[in-house]
Amino acid sequence: MAISPTFLFLLGLFLAFVGKRAFGRWFNPVSVYSGIWGVMLGMHELKLLKYTDMHTYTWLLIFASWGMFLFGGYTALHSQGKKDQQSPSEVAVDERLLAKWILILCAIGTIGVVQHWMVLIRNFGSISSAIVLGSIVYSARIHGELPGMMPYVADTILAAVSLAGVYFAKRRKVGLVVIIPMVLASVESMAWMGRAKIIISGILIFSAFSFTTLSGTRAKYTKKGKWSIIISSVVVVLIVAIASEGILSMRKSTEKFYGASQTLNKLHGVPFLTPSIYVYLSGQVAVLDKFLQYEMDGTGEKLVFGENTFAPVFRVVSKLLGGGDYVSAYQRFYMVPVALNTGTYLRELYVDFGELGPLIFPYILGFVASLLYIEIKRRPKLWKIVLLAHIFVIIVFSFMMQAMRWGYWWDSVIISLVVARILERNTSLTKIQETSSMSGEA
């Protein structure tokens, strides 16, 4: 079954506009989700690669899950009454203490980054050799042939990035406190020859920035302050883009694909819009269709309740107790006609929870994300901002995979929430002391 790519692009744009009208800004759960899925589906239907037409059941599942996400957002909006209420106050947090915690998390994360590069130097002889042999490093990582990499420690960098987004919004410019965690995330990503962490960092910092400005902070921006934000944002985007493109170059990723059209081949050598980027943006639903086809034929993957959504928990239990199958970080590949192993988050939800998974989870995701968005607008709290920023990682990556499979996503969520609560508690105590002092003077 083929659907017009123009229709899909326009559908995504229309629903993004509906989200903007409902939430008051373009950057909201409904607009982001709809825009991403509209583009991704439209790119697939352009057929710049010889994709086969997807089955009707696949289209029904995609549109049903999309509808459930929208319904979750609708439920949240109407459960909160009037949607345009906005708090006149901004997020209460001690900026100097926030900066200290960001740097503390960066210092801890640096230990993990240095250790990862030391492992590469031990295996490949030098930093330059590891960079030159980037494709081999990437292959070794995928096949588990880089033992000795210290887990968890470097994950504090992602937590630092989410908090740096708040600091960015409060200070209205990019300084070292914002740049340091972004650079560390780039260096860490290069050690793994993977782009996931640097892309997640970009999502976290801009999400946290945007949500911090939902309340009173935004109203105080002067014209000069807005230009400062624009310039600072360009700096952050360049860090993410250059790091991502650099990693892709070091991995020497192939840009020649079987069944590629002449139009796709012409993209070879174009920065940030290469044939491989098109494949990443368009091939995930082809994998989903192939996966569902195998499921219907009875030759699909083993279904284990929650093993993808809660993969880090399964891995920890497997290591500690030595029982059960270890959940691999990499999934089964499908030829579509190129080999890909990610098939949107609907694939993992189907594996985890059966046919109801791709319906129930998107509803919960849409509801929770929209509810937090409204709560931040009305009653801004630091913990709500960092939590929603991490939920947006799930939303953005939904076109590719279930982001909750990553252990570092969970680590970053937990660390961010703990630090946020510490900062909120210290801010509250400071206010109480100031109030007591003023009362004493009176």
N, C-alpha and C positions, 0 to 999 in steps of 0.2 A: 504494500500500500504506500503510495507516494503522496506527499502533501506539498503544496506550493511553498517554496522558501520565503517568498514575499509575504504570504499569509502569516507564516510563523514569526518572521521579523516584526510585522505589524501587530500581531497578537501580543508579543512580548512588550513592545512599545506602549500599546494601549493599556495593558495591565499595569505597567510601570507608572503610567500617568494616573491611573486609578489609585494606585498606592500613594502617589504624591499628593493627590487631592485628599485622601483619607488621613494621611499622617502630617501633611504640611511641608514635607521636604522630599527631595528625590531619594536621599540616602535613608531608606527605611526597609524593613524586612520584605514587604510585598514587592516593592519596586526592584530591589536588588535580585531577589529570587526570580521574578518574572523576566527581567531584562536578561539575566544570564541564560535561563532556559530557552527563551525566545531566540537568542543569538546562536546558542549551541545547536538547537534543532534546525534552525535555518541554515547554518553552516553545513550540517550533515546533508540536508536535502539539496544543497548546491551541487553535490556529487562531483566535486573536483577530484575525488578518488573514486574508484569503482566500487562504491558501497552497494549492496543489494537492497532492494526495498524492504523496509521493516514490516513485520507481520501486524495485522490489525490488533491482536492482543497486546503487543508492545505499546502501540499508540494509545490504546485504552488505558493501560496501566500508567503511562506517563501523564496523560491528561487528568486521570482520576487523582493521582498523587498531587499534581499541581493544584487541582481544585480543592483538595483537602488542606493544603497549605494556606490557600487563600481563605478558606472557611475558618481555619484556626485564627488567622489575623482578624477576620470579621468578628468572630466570637469575642476576642480580646477587646476590640474597639467598643463593642456594644455592652460588654460587661462592665466597662469603666465609665459609662455615661458620656457626658460632653467631652469631645476629643481635643478641643483647642485650649484647654486650660494649661497654663504654663507657670512654673514657679518663678517669682521675681528674683529669687536668690540663686547663687551659683553653687557648684559642688564645694562643700566645706572640707578643705584639706590644707595642712601646713606645707607650703611649697618647698621650703628648705628641707623639711623632714622627708618629703616625697623624693626630692633629688638625692638625698643621702641613701634612701632605700634602693633607688634605681641603681646607684653606683655600687652599693653592697652586692646586689644581685648580679651585676656585671662582673664584679671581682670574683665572685664564686664561679660564675659561668666561664670566666677566663681560664680557670684551672682545668675545666673539662676540655676547652678548645685547645689549649697548649698540649694536653695529654693526647688528644686525638691526632694532632700534627706530629707529635713525637712517635706515635705508632706508625704513621706514614713514613717518616724519616727512617725508622728502623727497618721497614719493609722495602723501601724504594731508594734509600741512600741519601736523599736530600729533598728539600722543598721543591726545587726546580724540577727534579726528576718526577716527583709525584704529580706536579702540574702538567708536565709534558706527557706523562702516561695516564692522563685523566680518565680515559676510556677503560683502562685496565683497573684503575682504582674503583671506578663505578661498578665494573663487572665483579670485582672481588667483594665489594660490599654487598651486592645483591645475592651472591652465592655464599655469604657468611665466611669469607676467607680472609677477614681482617680481625683476628682475635686480639683481645687486649684493650679494645675501646671502652673507656670508662663510661658507664651509662648514667643517666639522670642529671649529673652535675651541670652540664652545659644547658640543660633545659631552663635554668633560672634566667637565661638571656631572653627567652620569649616572654616570661613574666615581666621582666624589666621593660621590654618593648611596649607591652600593653599599658604599663604605668607611665611610660614616656609619652604616650599619646595624650594622656591627661595633662601631663606637665607641659607639653607642646601647646595645648589649648589655653592653659592658664597663663603661660608666659608670652604667648602669641608670636613666638619665634623659635627657630631651631638653634640650640646651643650644643655644647659638648654633652650635656646630660641626655639629649635626644640622639645625637649622632653616634655616640659610643656604643649603645646597645645595637643600633642598626649595623654598624661596621662589624661588631662581634658576630652578629647573626650571619653576615655575609661570609666572614672568615670560617665560621663553623660549617656553613653550607658547602664551602669549597673543600673542606676536609672530607666531607661525605660525597662530594661530587653530585649532590642532589639539590634541586631548587625549592623543594617544599618549604623548608624553614624560612628562607628569605622571603618567599611569597606570603607565607603566614605572617611574618613580621610586618610586611606592608599592609596586610589586611588589619592586623591588630592595631597598629599605630594610627591609621586613618579612621578606623571604627571608633576607637577610644577618643580620638580628637573630636570627631563629629558628635558623639553622644555627650561629651562634656559641654559642648556648645548648645545643647538643647534647651538649657535653662538660662538663667540671667547673664551668664558670661558673654554670650554672643552680642547682646545689646550694647556692650561697652566697647565694641571694636570701632576704632576710628578709621578714616580712610588710609592713614599711614599704617595702622595696625593690620588692615586687610591686605595691603601690598606686602607687608612683612610675612604674613601667613602664606600668601601665594608663592613668594620666592622660596620660603622655607619648605613648602610642600614640594616644589620642583626639586629641591636638593634631595629630599627623602625619596622621591620617585626615581631620580637618577641613580641613587644608591641601589635600590631594588632592581632597576632595569639593567644597570651595568653588571651587577653581581650575577643576575640570572643569565644574561647573554654570555658573560665570561665563563660560567660553569658549562653552559651548552657548548661553547667553543672548545673548552678543555676536554670535554667528553667526546668531542669529534663525532657528534650525533649525525647519523645519516640523513641526508636531505633528498635521497632518491628513493621513491616508493613505487612498487609494482602497481600498475593501473592508474598512475597519476595523469591528470589531464595536462594539456599544454599550458593552461592558465596556472596550474599549481606549480609546474616546473619553472615557470618564469619568476616565481617567488624565491627561487634559490639565490642565496646571498643577500636578500633583503633583510636588514636588521629588524628584529622583533616581530617579523611577519613571514617566517620561513615556512616551507612545507611541513616541517615537523610540528610547528605551532598549530597549523591548520588541522593536522591529524589529532593533536591533543584536544583541540576544541570541538572536533566533529566526530571523532571515532568512538567516544564512550557509549553512545546510545546504540551503535552497531554491535558493540560487545554485549550490551544488555539484551539486544534482540537475539543474538546467538546463544547467550546463556539461557534465555527463556525457551528457545527452541529445543535445546538439549533437555531442559526440565520437562517439557511436554513429551519428549521422546523417552523419558525415563533413564537418560544417560547423563544427567546433570551432576552437580556437586553435592557432597554430603551436607545435609542440613543439620546444624547444631544450634540450639537455641541461644541467641545472644553472642555468639563467638566473635563476630566482627564489631558490633557496637560496643562490646565490653572486652575487646581483644586483650588489652593490657592486664586486666584482671585474670583472664585465662592463662596468660603467659606467666604471671607471678605465681599463681597456684600450681602451674605445671612445674616451675622451677623449685618451689618450696616443697611440694608434696611428691613430685616425681611421677604423678599420675596424669592420665589423659593425654591427648594429642596437643603438641605445642602449636599455637596459632602463628603461622608464618606471617612476616611483614609483607610478603608478596603473594599475590593471588594467581590463579590459573590463567594462562594466556589463551587467547582465541584469535584465529586468523579472520580478519574482517575487511579487506584482504591483507592488511598488515597485522603483525602480532602485537596485541595490546592486552593488558591484564587488569584494566580498570573499566568498569561498566556503569558509572553513575552510582550514587549512594542507594539507588533502588535495588541494585543487584545484591548488595550486602544485607539490606533490609529484608529482601525476599529469602535469602539464605538463613537469616537469623530468626524470622518470625512468620515465614510463609507468606501467603497472598495478602494477609491483613497488614503485614509490616509496612509495605509501601503506601498504605492508606493511613494507618494510625500514627506512625512516626511523623510524617509531614504535617499532620494536623497539630500534634503536640509541639513540634518545632515552630510552626507559624504562630500558635497561640502564645507560647512562652516568650518568643522573640518580640512579638508585638506588645505583650503585656509589660515586659521590661522596658521597652521603648517608651511607652506611655508613662510608666512609673518614674523613669528618669526625668521626663519632661515635667512631671508634677512635683516629685519629691526626689531630687537628685542625690544619689549616694555613690561613693567611689566603688563599692563592691558591685553595685548594679551595672556600672559602666564597664568594668573589666570582665564581668560575666557575659554581658551582651556582646562585647567585642569578640570573645571566644566563640559564642554561638554563631556570630557572623562568619567565622571561619568555616563552620559546618555548612552554612547557607551557600557561601561562595564556592566551596569545593563539592557541593552536592551534585554538580554536573559531571564530576569525575569519580568521586568515591566518598565513603563514609569517613569523615575526618576523625571521628572518635576511635578509629582503629589505631591511631598514633598514640603511643605512650607519652610522647612529649607534649601532646595537646592536653592530656589529663594533668600531667605534672605542672604545666603552665597555669592551668585553671586553678588548681589547688594552691599553688604558691601565690598567685595574684590575689586570690580571695583572702588568704591568711594575712598578707601584707596590707591589703586594703582595710581589713578590720582593725589591724594594729594602728594604722594611720588614723582611722576614724576615731578610735578610742583615745589616742593621744590628742587629737584635735578637740574632742569633747572635753577632755580634762583641762586643756589649755583655756578653753572658753570659760569653764567653771571657775578656774583660778583667777582669770581676768575679771569676771563678774564679782567674785568675792573681794578682790582687791579694790575695785571701784566702790563697792558697798562700804568697805572699811574706811576709805578716804572720805566718803560722804558723811 
